[in-house]
Amino acid sequence: MKTAKRTGTILVVVAAMAAGSTGAATARDTWAGEPFPPRPDMASYVTTAASGGGATWAFGSYTRPGAPTSINAQAFRRDESGGWQETPVPNIGNIVASAVTGPGDAWAVSSFAKVSAGGTVHWDGRAWTQVPLEVPGAPRISPSDVTAIGSDVWTIGKAYRDGEDPQQFSFAKRWDGTGWQDVPLPAAANDLSFSSVNGAAPNDLWLAGTTSQRPAQLVAMHWDGRAWTQTPVPPVDVPATDYLTVHDVAAYSPADVWISATHAVYDEPDHSLPVLMHWDGTAWTRQPAPVPTGGLGRLVPAEGALWNLGSEALLRYDGSSWQAVAGPPEGRLGTGTELPDGRLLGIGSQGATDRPQPFAAVHNR
């Protein structure tokens, strides 16, 4: 979920957040379902959604149930009435992130997998086309995120060279209108894995991810328009056997940036811990768990608030406290975006575990 820009309706989040409230959802929190094109004989997923300039898209992939021999990309466009239509897209595999600036400008990127290569595609208002993305000396490319900030479009990820002398390279690329141009990261970034990029302005960009070595720790890097600077993030008590996953970074101003992450406990597969970091313009600080919940998820600005689409709860921050909100009856939300009218669009999965199907729901309050 990366939109063209952050709207002015977002509430400024205070630098020192008080302990979250567990306020109950109210009857005002209702959802309107929107029919989504099904693939009954396939396992179908929507993993990212984005909206900008009046246009809204959702992307993902589908596979045959069981052990897939291929991962097929899929793209869906939403019309003004809330209907969803599939649009042909080059098969770049597992689409993981997207950005939309208008009806004639949208991007999606896919990560590398055993049965599909990573890549980038662009919508020009008529069709999707694959756009080459290269990292010198690294034939295997795996983008992890894409974002649009004003007229700037960025993508980040990891590239690999296999063989007798295997190496990995972290990359950040900016679109110049004709191709992806390298914006070199510090050499130390090659030992880091950045999974999310976002910014409040073209000269105020953030990368968030983890260290590659265990025990994993959170890392953040800032672009000021001229150079990258790594900023210290408070350590998280993560044993070497556990996993730390960054879901998103959300930047609204130089003094208001959030990182959403989850600490998964290896010995307890059903147990996870929320990790929420906030940048106040000077330093990163860890914030208390907003409500009793496990893992967190994507950060989505909508309806003048900040939403966290967690694996165990849907959370909303109104500028003073976090509250749990009743989600749609179809199930948990995995991704979402702010619609042109300001409402939250959420997308999740439902149905049989070997043949999940996406559902879409719009929040009404």
GISULTA-V806915 format. One record per pair of residues at least 24 apart in sequence whose ideal C-beta (glycine too) atoms are under 10 Angstrom apart, sorted by the first residue. I is the first residue (numbers start at 1). J is the second residue. Records with the same first field share a line. If there is no record, write none. Layout:
I: J + J
This chain:
1: 47 + 48 + 49 + 50 + 51 + 58 + 97 + 98 + 99 + 145 + 147 + 196 + 198 + 247 + 248 + 250 + 297 + 298 + 299 + 300 + 301 + 307 + 309 + 334 + 335 + 336 + 337 + 338 + 345 + 347
2: 48 + 49 + 50 + 52 + 97 + 98 + 99 + 100 + 107 + 109 + 145 + 146 + 147 + 148 + 149 + 153 + 154 + 155 + 196 + 197 + 198 + 199 + 248 + 250 + 298 + 337
3: 49 + 50 + 51 + 52 + 53 + 56 + 98 + 99 + 100 + 101 + 147 + 148 + 149 + 198 + 300 + 301 + 302 + 337 + 338
4: 50 + 51 + 52 + 53 + 55 + 99 + 100 + 101 + 102 + 105 + 106 + 147 + 148 + 149 + 150 + 151 + 153
5: 52 + 53 + 101 + 147 + 148 + 149 + 150 + 151 + 199 + 200 + 201
6: 149 + 198 + 199 + 200 + 201 + 250 + 251 + 252 + 253 + 256 + 301 + 338
7: 252 + 301 + 302 + 304 + 338 + 342
8: 252 + 304
9: 301 + 302 + 303 + 304 + 305 + 338 + 342
10: 250 + 252 + 253 + 256 + 301 + 302 + 303 + 304 + 305 + 306 + 319 + 338
11: 252 + 256 + 301 + 304 + 305 + 306 + 317 + 318 + 319 + 320
12: 252 + 253 + 255 + 256 + 319
13: 250 + 252 + 253 + 255 + 256 + 257 + 258 + 278 + 280 + 287 + 305 + 306 + 317 + 318 + 319 + 320
14: 256 + 278 + 280 + 319 + 320
15: 255 + 256 + 278 + 279 + 280 + 281 + 282 + 283 + 285
16: 278 + 280 + 285 + 287
17: 258 + 276 + 278 + 280 + 285 + 287 + 288 + 290 + 317 + 319 + 320 + 321 + 322
18: 287 + 288 + 320 + 321 + 322
19: 287 + 288 + 289 + 290 + 291 + 321 + 322
20: 274 + 276 + 287 + 288 + 289 + 290 + 291 + 292 + 293 + 315 + 317 + 320 + 321 + 322 + 323 + 324
21: 290 + 291 + 318 + 320 + 321 + 322 + 323 + 324
22: 290 + 291 + 292 + 293 + 313 + 321 + 322 + 323 + 324
23: 291 + 316 + 318 + 321 + 322 + 323 + 324 + 325
24: 323 + 324 + 325 + 326
25: 314 + 316 + 323 + 324 + 325 + 326 + 327
26: 323 + 325 + 326 + 365
27: 326 + 365
28: 325 + 364 + 365
29: 314 + 316 + 323 + 324 + 325 + 326 + 327 + 328 + 363 + 364 + 365
30: 326 + 328 + 361 + 362 + 363 + 364 + 365
31: 326 + 327 + 328 + 329 + 330 + 333 + 344 + 346 + 360 + 361 + 362 + 363 + 364 + 365
32: 82 + 328 + 343 + 360 + 361 + 362 + 363 + 364
33: 82 + 328 + 329 + 330 + 359 + 360 + 361 + 362
34: 78 + 81 + 82 + 83 + 84 + 345 + 347 + 359 + 360 + 361 + 362
35: 82 + 83 + 84 + 359 + 360
36: 76 + 78 + 83 + 84 + 86 + 330 + 347 + 350 + 357 + 358 + 359 + 360 + 361
37: 74 + 76 + 83 + 84 + 85 + 86 + 357 + 358
38: 351 + 355 + 357 + 358 + 359
39: 63 + 72 + 74 + 86 + 355 + 356 + 357 + 358
40: 351 + 355 + 357
41: 65 + 355
42: 68 + 72 + 74 + 355 + 356 + 357
43: 68 + 349 + 351 + 352 + 353 + 354 + 355 + 356 + 357
44: 72 + 74 + 349 + 351 + 355 + 356 + 357 + 358
45: 71 + 74 + 94 + 95 + 334 + 335 + 347 + 348 + 349 + 356 + 357 + 358
46: 74 + 75 + 76 + 84 + 95 + 334 + 335 + 347 + 348 + 349 + 356 + 357 + 358 + 359 + 360
47: 74 + 94 + 95 + 96 + 97 + 98 + 110 + 111 + 298 + 334 + 335 + 347 + 349 + 358
48: 95 + 96 + 97 + 98 + 99 + 108 + 109 + 145 + 146 + 298 + 334 + 335 + 336 + 337 + 347
49: 76 + 78 + 98 + 100 + 298 + 300 + 334 + 335 + 336 + 337 + 338 + 339 + 345 + 346 + 347 + 360
50: 97 + 98 + 99 + 100 + 101 + 106 + 107 + 108 + 146 + 147 + 148 + 335 + 336 + 337 + 338
51: 78 + 98 + 99 + 100 + 101 + 106 + 302 + 336 + 337 + 338 + 339 + 340 + 345
52: 99 + 100 + 101 + 102 + 103 + 105 + 106 + 148 + 337 + 338 + 340
53: 100 + 101 + 102 + 103 + 104 + 105 + 106 + 148 + 340
54: 80 + 100 + 102 + 103 + 339 + 340 + 341
55: 79 + 100 + 101 + 102 + 103 + 104 + 105 + 106 + 123 + 125 + 340
56: 80 + 82 + 84 + 100 + 106 + 337 + 338 + 339 + 340 + 345
57: 84 + 87 + 89 + 98 + 99 + 100 + 106 + 107 + 108 + 123 + 337
58: 84 + 86 + 95 + 98 + 108 + 335 + 336 + 337 + 345 + 347 + 358 + 360
59: 87 + 89 + 92 + 94 + 95 + 96 + 97 + 98 + 106 + 107 + 108 + 109 + 110 + 121 + 335
60: 94 + 95 + 96 + 98 + 108 + 334 + 335 + 347 + 349 + 358
61: 91 + 92 + 93 + 94 + 95 + 96 + 110 + 113 + 116
62: 355 + 356 + 357 + 358
63: 94 + 115 + 116
64: 354 + 355
65: 352 + 353 + 354 + 355 + 356
66: 354 + 355
67: 115
68: 113 + 114 + 115 + 116
69: 114 + 115
70: 113 + 115 + 116
71: 95 + 110 + 111 + 113 + 114 + 115 + 116 + 117
72: 115 + 116
73: 108 + 110 + 116 + 119 + 121 + 128 + 130
74: 358
75: 106 + 108 + 121 + 123 + 128
76: 347 + 358 + 360
77: 103 + 106 + 123
78: 337 + 339 + 340 + 345 + 360 + 362
80: 339 + 340 + 341
82: 339 + 345 + 360 + 362
84: 347 + 358 + 360
87: 123 + 127 + 128
88: 127 + 128
89: 121 + 123 + 127 + 128 + 129 + 130
90: 119 + 120 + 121 + 122 + 127 + 128 + 129 + 130 + 131
91: 116 + 117 + 119 + 121 + 130
92: 116 + 117 + 118 + 119 + 120 + 121 + 128 + 130 + 131 + 143
93: 117 + 118 + 119
94: 118 + 142
95: 119 + 120 + 121 + 143
96: 142 + 143 + 144 + 145 + 146 + 157 + 195
97: 143 + 144 + 145 + 146 + 147 + 155 + 156 + 157 + 195 + 196 + 197 + 335
98: 123 + 145 + 146 + 147 + 148 + 335 + 337
99: 145 + 146 + 147 + 148 + 149 + 153 + 154 + 155 + 175 + 197
100: 148 + 337
101: 148 + 149 + 150 + 151 + 153
102: 148
105: 148 + 151 + 153
106: 146 + 148 + 153
107: 131 + 146 + 147 + 148 + 153 + 154 + 155 + 175
108: 143 + 146
109: 133 + 141 + 142 + 143 + 144 + 145 + 146 + 155 + 156 + 157
110: 141 + 142 + 143 + 144 + 157
111: 141 + 142 + 143 + 144 + 145 + 157 + 158 + 195
112: 140 + 141 + 142 + 143 + 144 + 157 + 158 + 159 + 160
113: 142
117: 141 + 142
118: 142 + 143 + 144 + 157 + 158 + 159 + 160
119: 143
120: 146 + 153 + 155 + 157 + 173 + 175 + 180
122: 153 + 175
131: 155 + 175 + 178 + 179 + 180
132: 179 + 180
133: 157 + 159 + 171 + 173 + 175 + 179 + 180
134: 159 + 171 + 173 + 179 + 180 + 182
135: 159 + 160 + 161 + 169 + 170 + 171 + 173 + 180 + 182
136: 161 + 169 + 171 + 182
137: 161 + 167 + 169
138: 162 + 167 + 168 + 169 + 171
139: 163
140: 168
141: 169 + 171
142: 168 + 171 + 193
143: 171 + 173 + 180
144: 170 + 193 + 194 + 195 + 196 + 197 + 207 + 209 + 246
145: 194 + 195 + 196 + 197 + 198 + 207 + 208 + 209 + 248 + 249
146: 173 + 175 + 197
147: 196 + 197 + 198 + 199 + 205 + 206 + 249 + 251
148: 175 + 198 + 199
149: 174 + 197 + 198 + 199 + 200 + 201 + 202 + 203 + 204 + 205 + 251
150: 199 + 201 + 202
151: 175 + 177 + 202
152: 176 + 199 + 201 + 202 + 203 + 205
153: 177 + 180
154: 180 + 183 + 197 + 198 + 199 + 202 + 205 + 207 + 223
155: 180 + 197
156: 183 + 185 + 189 + 194 + 195 + 196 + 197 + 205 + 207 + 208 + 209 + 221
157: 193 + 194 + 195 + 197
158: 189 + 190 + 192 + 193 + 194 + 195 + 209 + 212
159: 190
168: 193 + 212
170: 194 + 207 + 209 + 212 + 221
172: 197 + 205 + 207 + 221 + 223 + 228
174: 202 + 205 + 223
183: 223 + 227 + 228
184: 227 + 228
185: 221 + 223 + 228 + 230
186: 221 + 227 + 228 + 229 + 230
188: 219 + 221 + 228 + 230
189: 219 + 221 + 228 + 230
191: 219
192: 217 + 219 + 220 + 221 + 230
193: 219 + 246
194: 219 + 220 + 221 + 246 + 249
195: 245 + 246 + 247 + 248 + 249 + 261
196: 220 + 246 + 247 + 248 + 249 + 250 + 259 + 260 + 261 + 298 + 299
197: 221 + 223 + 248 + 249 + 251
198: 248 + 249 + 250 + 251 + 252 + 257 + 258 + 259 + 299
199: 223 + 249 + 250 + 251 + 252 + 254 + 257
200: 250 + 251 + 252 + 253 + 254 + 255 + 256 + 257
201: 225 + 251 + 253 + 254
203: 254
204: 251 + 252 + 253 + 254 + 257
205: 249 + 251
206: 231 + 249 + 250 + 251 + 257 + 258 + 259 + 279
207: 246 + 249
208: 233 + 246 + 247 + 248 + 249 + 250 + 251 + 257 + 258 + 259 + 260 + 261 + 277
209: 244 + 245 + 246 + 249 + 259 + 261
210: 236 + 238 + 243 + 244 + 245 + 246 + 261
211: 244
213: 240
214: 238 + 239 + 240 + 241 + 242 + 243 + 244
215: 239 + 240 + 241 + 242 + 243 + 244
216: 240 + 242 + 243 + 244 + 245 + 246 + 261 + 263
217: 244
218: 244 + 246 + 259 + 261 + 275 + 277 + 284 + 286
219: 246 + 259
220: 246 + 249 + 257 + 259 + 277 + 279 + 284
222: 251 + 254 + 257 + 279
224: 254
231: 257 + 279 + 282 + 283 + 284
232: 283 + 284
233: 259 + 261 + 275 + 277 + 279 + 283 + 284 + 285 + 286
234: 275 + 277 + 283 + 284 + 285 + 286
235: 286
236: 261 + 263 + 273 + 275 + 277 + 286
237: 263 + 273
238: 263 + 264 + 265 + 273 + 275
239: 263 + 265 + 266 + 267
240: 266
241: 265 + 266 + 267
242: 266 + 267 + 268 + 272 + 273
243: 272
244: 273 + 275
245: 272 + 275 + 295 + 296 + 297
246: 275 + 277 + 296
247: 275 + 295 + 296 + 297 + 298 + 299 + 308 + 309 + 310 + 311
248: 296 + 297 + 298 + 299 + 300 + 308 + 309
249: 277 + 279 + 299
250: 298 + 299 + 300 + 301 + 306 + 307 + 308
251: 279 + 299
252: 301 + 306
253: 279 + 281
254: 279 + 280 + 281
255: 279 + 280 + 281 + 282
256: 280 + 281 + 306
257: 281 + 284
258: 287 + 299 + 306 + 308 + 317
259: 284 + 286 + 287 + 296 + 299
260: 295 + 296 + 297 + 298 + 299 + 306 + 308 + 309 + 310 + 315
261: 295 + 296 + 297
262: 294 + 295 + 296 + 297 + 310 + 311 + 312
263: 294 + 295 + 296
264: 294 + 295 + 311
265: 294
270: 294
271: 295
272: 296 + 310 + 311 + 312
274: 308 + 310 + 311 + 312 + 313 + 315
276: 308 + 315 + 317 + 322
287: 322
288: 322
289: 315 + 322
290: 315 + 316 + 317 + 321 + 322 + 323 + 324
291: 315 + 321 + 322 + 323 + 324 + 325
292: 324
293: 322 + 324
297: 332 + 333 + 334 + 335 + 336
298: 333 + 334 + 335 + 336 + 337 + 346
299: 336
300: 333 + 335 + 336 + 337 + 338 + 344 + 345 + 346
301: 337 + 338 + 342 + 344
302: 336 + 337 + 338 + 339 + 342 + 343 + 344 + 345 + 346 + 362 + 363
303: 338 + 339 + 341 + 342 + 343 + 344 + 363 + 364 + 365
304: 338 + 342
305: 344 + 365
307: 333 + 336 + 338 + 344 + 346 + 363
309: 333 + 334 + 335 + 336 + 344 + 346 + 347 + 348
310: 334
314: 344 + 346 + 363
316: 344 + 363 + 365
325: 363 + 365
326: 363
327: 361 + 363
328: 359 + 360 + 361 + 362 + 363
329: 359 + 361
330: 357 + 358 + 359 + 360 + 361
331: 356 + 359 + 361
333: 359 + 360 + 361 + 363
334: 358
336: 360 + 361 + 362 + 363
339: 363
